[in-house]
Amino acid sequence: MLNQDTNILIVGLGLVGGSYAVALSAKGYTVRALSLERRPIDYALARGWIVDGGTEPEQFVGQADIIICALYPGVFVDWVEKYRHLFKSGALLTDVTGVKSAVVCKVQDMLPPDVEFIAAHPMAGRERSGVQYADAGVFAGANYIVVPTEKNTGLAIETCKYLGEVLGFSRISELTPKKHDEMIAFLSQLTHCIAVALMNAGDDDSLVKYTGDSFRDLTRIAKINDEMWSELFLINKEPLLKEMEKFRKAFDALEASIRSGDREEMRRQMRVSTERRGWFDK
């Protein structure tokens, strides 16, 4: 179980990895970090978010009790395959990746029998990337999903949930990898697709002079990390395409009610949307 003597290693010191470091160090945990470049390490060291860090896995992986990989899915799998021989016996590995079915079993199968991987997904972030934007406040009020399989022990699952509590998440849930990816396709990936498509639909830069909060709120996530999100979309392609088709049908139904002048049908759809949006305000 996670305690003050646990040696924590964060691999990948961007926005999410950096925010983990901020939150954990503020609670008194010993945090170290690995990064491809020295600059994020120095940035975190200067602010007291980590006690040590570097760019060479050989220096840090072997002493870590818990390893948190804040990497893109493909990079994460490659990193585990390359450095799994360095893992300490009894180490616990977790992640922050936004897709699970294509990652979880693959990583679990390649690990030594005395190292366990328990997947997790912090449903928090910002439209900016980089350790300079790290902020533990992004976890307040946010959801944290633990994604176990039959290969996970009860202790690992409870430790991962406790990590979510320490980080400050408001709601901690469990999903299977398949159910996680179906949920994420609708709740996260589809919304990013809509925001991107909406911004691509209008090329008049003078619109900024006239816009209100509704447009700003709806398109906030259109300022997107194209490298990461294009990878997530393609890895989770089938669930995402199903959700895009469902959205297309709902949009077409609204368009049809407007074309035909069917105000009652239009209002019915609006009442349904109002009721369902209310679920998220509770």
C-alpha positions as CSV (number, residue, x, y, z in Angstrom):
1,M,0.0,0.0,0.0
2,L,1.1,3.6,-0.7
3,N,2.7,5.3,2.3
4,Q,5.3,8.0,3.1
5,D,8.2,5.5,2.7
6,T,7.1,4.5,-0.8
7,N,9.6,5.5,-3.6
8,I,7.5,6.9,-6.4
9,L,8.9,7.3,-10.0
10,I,7.0,9.3,-12.6
11,V,7.9,8.5,-16.2
12,G,7.0,11.4,-18.4
13,L,7.0,14.8,-16.9
14,G,4.4,16.7,-19.0
15,L,1.2,18.3,-17.8
16,V,-0.3,15.1,-16.2
17,G,2.9,13.6,-15.0
18,G,4.0,17.0,-13.6
19,S,0.6,17.5,-11.9
20,Y,1.0,14.1,-10.3
21,A,4.4,15.2,-9.0
22,V,2.9,18.5,-7.6
23,A,0.1,16.7,-5.8
24,L,2.2,13.8,-4.4
25,S,5.1,16.0,-3.2
26,A,2.7,18.3,-1.5
27,K,1.4,15.4,0.5
28,G,4.9,14.5,1.6
29,Y,5.7,11.6,-0.8
30,T,9.1,11.0,-2.2
31,V,8.9,11.6,-5.9
32,R,11.5,11.1,-8.6
33,A,11.0,11.5,-12.3
34,L,12.3,10.4,-15.7
35,S,12.0,12.5,-18.9
36,L,13.5,12.4,-22.4
37,E,14.9,15.8,-21.9
38,R,16.6,17.4,-18.9
39,R,14.6,20.7,-19.0
40,P,11.4,19.3,-17.4
41,I,13.4,17.7,-14.7
42,D,15.2,20.9,-13.8
43,Y,11.9,22.8,-13.8
44,A,10.3,20.3,-11.3
45,L,13.4,20.2,-9.2
46,A,13.5,24.0,-8.9
47,R,10.0,24.0,-7.5
48,G,10.4,21.1,-5.1
49,W,8.0,18.8,-6.9
50,I,10.6,16.0,-7.1
51,V,13.6,15.1,-5.1
52,D,15.6,13.8,-8.0
53,G,15.3,12.9,-11.7
54,G,17.0,12.5,-14.9
55,T,17.0,11.0,-18.5
56,E,18.5,7.6,-17.8
57,P,16.1,4.9,-16.7
58,E,19.0,2.8,-15.3
59,Q,19.5,5.3,-12.6
60,F,16.0,5.3,-11.2
61,V,13.7,2.4,-12.3
62,G,15.3,-0.2,-10.0
63,Q,14.7,1.7,-6.8
64,A,11.0,2.5,-7.5
65,D,8.2,0.9,-5.5
66,I,5.5,2.5,-7.6
67,I,6.1,3.6,-11.2
68,I,3.6,6.0,-12.8
69,C,3.9,6.1,-16.6
70,A,2.5,9.3,-18.0
71,L,3.3,8.5,-21.6
72,Y,1.4,8.2,-24.9
73,P,0.0,4.7,-25.3
74,G,2.5,3.4,-27.9
75,V,5.4,5.0,-26.2
76,F,4.3,3.5,-22.9
77,V,4.2,-0.1,-24.3
78,D,7.6,0.4,-25.9
79,W,9.1,1.8,-22.7
80,V,7.9,-1.1,-20.6
81,E,9.2,-3.6,-23.1
82,K,12.6,-1.9,-23.2
83,Y,13.1,-1.4,-19.4
84,R,11.0,-4.2,-17.8
85,H,14.3,-5.9,-16.8
86,L,15.1,-3.0,-14.5
87,F,11.9,-3.3,-12.4
88,K,12.3,-4.0,-8.8
89,S,10.7,-7.2,-7.5
90,G,7.3,-6.4,-6.0
91,A,7.1,-3.1,-7.9
92,L,3.6,-1.7,-8.9
93,L,3.2,-0.1,-12.3
94,T,0.3,2.2,-13.2
95,D,-0.4,4.6,-16.1
96,V,-2.5,7.6,-17.2
97,T,-3.2,6.5,-20.8
98,G,-6.6,7.4,-22.4
99,V,-7.1,4.0,-24.0
100,K,-6.9,0.6,-22.3
101,S,-8.0,-2.4,-24.4
102,A,-4.9,-2.1,-26.7
103,V,-2.6,-1.5,-23.8
104,V,-3.5,-3.3,-20.6
105,C,-3.2,-7.0,-21.5
106,K,-0.2,-6.3,-23.7
107,V,1.7,-4.7,-20.8
108,Q,0.6,-7.3,-18.2
109,D,1.8,-10.1,-20.4
110,M,5.3,-8.7,-20.9
111,L,6.0,-8.0,-17.2
112,P,8.0,-10.3,-14.9
113,P,5.7,-12.4,-12.6
114,D,6.8,-10.3,-9.5
115,V,5.7,-7.0,-11.1
116,E,2.1,-5.9,-11.4
117,F,0.4,-3.4,-13.7
118,I,-2.8,-1.9,-12.6
119,A,-4.3,0.6,-15.2
120,A,-5.8,3.9,-14.3
121,H,-7.2,6.9,-16.2
122,P,-7.3,10.4,-14.5
123,M,-10.1,12.2,-16.2
124,A,-8.5,15.6,-15.9
125,G,-6.3,17.8,-18.0
126,R,-6.0,21.0,-19.9
127,E,-5.8,22.1,-23.5
128,R,-2.1,23.0,-22.9
129,S,0.8,20.6,-22.6
130,G,4.1,20.7,-20.8
131,V,5.3,20.5,-17.2
132,Q,5.2,24.3,-16.9
133,Y,1.4,24.0,-16.8
134,A,1.3,21.3,-14.1
135,D,-1.2,22.0,-11.4
136,A,-2.6,19.6,-8.8
137,G,-5.8,21.7,-8.9
138,V,-6.9,19.9,-12.1
139,F,-7.7,16.8,-10.1
140,A,-10.2,18.6,-7.7
141,G,-13.7,17.6,-8.6
142,A,-12.5,15.3,-11.4
143,N,-13.1,11.5,-11.9
144,Y,-10.4,8.8,-11.7
145,I,-11.0,5.4,-13.3
146,V,-9.3,2.2,-12.2
147,V,-9.2,-0.4,-14.9
148,P,-8.4,-3.8,-13.5
149,T,-8.3,-7.3,-15.1
150,E,-8.5,-10.8,-13.7
151,K,-4.7,-10.7,-13.4
152,N,-4.8,-7.9,-10.8
153,T,-4.6,-8.5,-7.1
154,G,-7.0,-6.9,-4.6
155,L,-4.0,-5.1,-3.0
156,A,-3.0,-3.5,-6.3
157,I,-6.5,-2.3,-7.0
158,E,-6.9,-0.8,-3.6
159,T,-3.4,0.9,-3.8
160,C,-4.4,2.4,-7.2
161,K,-7.7,3.7,-5.7
162,Y,-5.8,5.1,-2.8
163,L,-3.5,6.9,-5.1
164,G,-6.5,8.5,-6.7
165,E,-7.6,9.7,-3.3
166,V,-4.2,11.1,-2.4
167,L,-4.1,13.0,-5.7
168,G,-7.4,14.6,-4.8
169,F,-9.9,13.1,-7.2
170,S,-13.5,13.4,-6.2
171,R,-14.9,10.2,-7.6
172,I,-13.1,6.9,-8.1
173,S,-14.6,4.2,-10.3
174,E,-13.8,0.8,-11.8
175,L,-14.3,-0.3,-15.4
176,T,-13.2,-3.1,-17.5
177,P,-10.8,-2.2,-20.4
178,K,-13.6,-2.7,-23.0
179,K,-16.2,-0.7,-21.0
180,H,-13.6,2.1,-20.4
181,D,-12.8,2.5,-24.0
182,E,-16.5,2.6,-24.9
183,M,-17.2,5.3,-22.3
184,I,-14.1,7.3,-23.3
185,A,-15.2,7.2,-27.0
186,F,-18.3,9.1,-26.1
187,L,-17.3,11.2,-23.1
188,S,-13.9,12.4,-24.3
189,Q,-13.0,11.4,-27.8
190,L,-16.3,12.3,-29.5
191,T,-16.4,15.7,-27.8
192,H,-12.9,16.5,-29.1
193,C,-13.9,15.4,-32.6
194,I,-16.9,17.8,-32.4
195,A,-14.8,20.7,-31.2
196,V,-12.2,20.1,-33.9
197,A,-14.9,19.8,-36.6
198,L,-16.7,23.0,-35.4
199,M,-13.5,25.0,-35.6
200,N,-12.7,23.7,-39.0
201,A,-16.2,24.6,-40.2
202,G,-15.5,28.4,-39.9
203,D,-12.5,30.2,-41.2
204,D,-13.5,33.8,-40.5
205,D,-10.9,35.1,-37.9
206,S,-13.1,38.2,-37.3
207,L,-15.6,36.0,-35.4
208,V,-13.4,36.4,-32.3
209,K,-14.8,40.0,-32.1
210,Y,-18.3,38.8,-31.6
211,T,-18.2,35.4,-29.8
212,G,-19.9,34.7,-26.5
213,D,-19.2,32.2,-23.7
214,S,-21.2,29.4,-25.4
215,F,-18.8,29.2,-28.3
216,R,-15.7,29.5,-26.1
217,D,-17.0,26.8,-23.7
218,L,-17.9,24.4,-26.6
219,T,-14.6,24.9,-28.4
220,R,-12.1,25.1,-25.5
221,I,-10.8,21.6,-26.2
222,A,-10.3,22.3,-29.9
223,K,-6.9,23.7,-28.9
224,I,-5.6,20.2,-29.1
225,N,-2.4,18.1,-28.9
226,D,-2.6,16.6,-32.4
227,E,0.1,14.1,-31.8
228,M,-1.6,12.5,-28.8
229,W,-5.2,12.8,-29.8
230,S,-4.7,11.4,-33.3
231,E,-3.0,8.4,-31.7
232,L,-5.9,7.9,-29.2
233,F,-8.5,8.2,-32.0
234,L,-6.9,5.5,-34.1
235,I,-6.2,3.1,-31.3
236,N,-9.8,3.4,-30.2
237,K,-11.1,3.6,-33.7
238,E,-14.1,1.2,-33.7
239,P,-15.8,2.5,-30.4
240,L,-15.2,6.1,-31.6
241,L,-16.7,5.5,-35.0
242,K,-19.8,4.0,-33.4
243,E,-20.2,7.1,-31.2
244,M,-19.7,9.4,-34.2
245,E,-22.4,7.6,-36.1
246,K,-24.8,7.9,-33.1
247,F,-24.0,11.6,-33.0
248,R,-24.5,12.0,-36.7
249,K,-28.0,10.5,-36.4
250,A,-28.9,12.8,-33.5
251,F,-27.6,15.8,-35.4
252,D,-29.6,14.8,-38.5
253,A,-32.7,14.4,-36.4
254,L,-32.3,18.0,-35.1
255,E,-31.6,19.3,-38.6
256,A,-34.8,17.5,-39.9
257,S,-37.0,19.1,-37.3
258,I,-35.6,22.6,-38.2
259,R,-36.0,22.0,-41.9
260,S,-39.6,20.8,-41.5
261,G,-40.5,23.5,-39.0
262,D,-41.5,20.9,-36.4
263,R,-41.1,23.0,-33.4
264,E,-42.6,20.5,-31.0
265,E,-40.1,17.8,-32.0
266,M,-37.3,20.4,-31.7
267,R,-38.5,21.3,-28.2
268,R,-38.8,17.6,-27.3
269,Q,-35.1,17.1,-28.2
270,M,-34.1,20.1,-26.2
271,R,-36.0,18.9,-23.2
272,V,-34.2,15.5,-23.4
273,S,-30.8,17.3,-23.7
274,T,-31.7,19.5,-20.7
275,E,-32.7,16.6,-18.6
276,R,-29.6,14.5,-19.4
277,R,-27.2,17.5,-18.9
278,G,-28.7,17.8,-15.5
279,W,-27.2,14.5,-14.5
280,F,-23.8,16.2,-14.6
281,D,-24.8,19.0,-12.3
282,K,-25.6,16.8,-9.3
